[in-house]
Amino acid sequence: VAGEPIAVAAHSLLADRMVCEFSAFAPIETDIRSVSPSLYMHFESIRRAADLGLQYYDFSVGEDEYKKRWCDTRTELFDVAIGFSLWGKCRAAMHRVETDSRRALKANPRIMNTIRAFRRKLR
């Protein structure tokens, strides 16, 4: 908008899919906001994946509502942390606690809505 980027994404290409590694958009106060720059960017990315003949567009990790509206397929992801030394075993256990806690928070819509509202107030 006015020569400034309003949304950005980075993707990885695999044999059958385009994976969105991250996406972000600038909060803007224009008429285009009603279109949602981020969703439009995903739409264009999906179109590009289709044009490339890819079978899937992967939104990547997360439980965001827009992903549920756009997808009929869900891939269950998991982390693997293995420690070989005593310190490594401790770090692996801490990593599992951290990722399990984060996953539980992200799976709870009420908590995630509260976190998102808090983040919006920080802007």
N, C-alpha and C positions, 0 to 999 in steps of 0.2 A: 504494500500500500504506500503510495507516494514515494516509490523507489526504495522502500525499506522491506526486508524480509519479515514476514509475520509468523511463519511456521517453518520448522526444519525437522528433518528425520534422517537417520542413517540406517541403512539396510545391509544385510548379508544375503548373498545369493547362494543357494544350494541347488542341487540337481533338479529338484521339483518344486522349490518354494523360495519366496522372498521373505526374510525375517526382519521385522522392524526391531532394531537394537535399541533405539531411543527416539523419542519425538518430543518436541517442545513448541510452544507458541507464545508469542508476545501478547500480553493483555492489551487489547486495543479498544478504543471508544469510537467506533465508526459504525456505519450501517452494515458493514461486512460481518460484524460480530454475530449478527443473527444467523449467518451461514455456518459459523464455527470453522475458523481457519484450520484447526487441528483435524477435524473430521473430513474437511474437504481435501486436506493433504493426504490423509489415509485413502480417500476415494481415488485420488490421482495415482497413488502408489499401487493400489489394487489394480487399477486400469493398466499401469505399466507392467505389473507382474503377468497379467492376462496377455498383454501384447507380446511379452517375451515367451509365451507358451508355458508358463509355470502353472502347476496344478493348485498351489496353495499360496495364500498370503498369511503369514504368521504374525499376529499382533505381539507375540512374545509374552513374557510373564505378566501376571496381574489379573485382577478380578473386576476391572472397570466395566461399568454398565454398557458402554458403547460396544465393547467386545462381544458381550452376550447378545446384543441386538443384531450384530453383523455376522455372527458365526453360528454354524450349527454343529461344529466340531470342537471338542475340547481335548487338549493333550495334557495328561497328568505329568507334572515335572517333579523331579526329586534331586536332592543334593547328596553327594557322597563325600565324606570326610574321613580319612584314615590317617591315624598317627602311627609312626613307627618307633619313635623314641618316646620317653616318658613325657617330655614337653609337647611333642606332637600329638600324643593321645589326649593330653589335657586340652590343647587347642582344638582338636577335633570335637571333643565333648562340648566345649564352649560354643563352637560353631553350630553344632546341632541344636543346642538350646536357643541360640540366637535365631537361626532360620526357622525353627519350629514356632517360636514366639511370633516372629514376623508373619509367617504364614497364617497363624491363627488370627492375628489382628487384621490382616488383609481380607480374610474370609468373612469377617464380621461387618456387614454393611453399616450398621449403626456406628461402630467405632471409626470406620473409614470416612463416613460422612462428617463426623466430628473433627477428624484430623484434617480433611480437606477444607472445612470451614475455617479452622485455625490457620492453615497455610494461606488461605485467601486474605485473612486479616493481616498477615505479616507483610503482604506485598505493598 
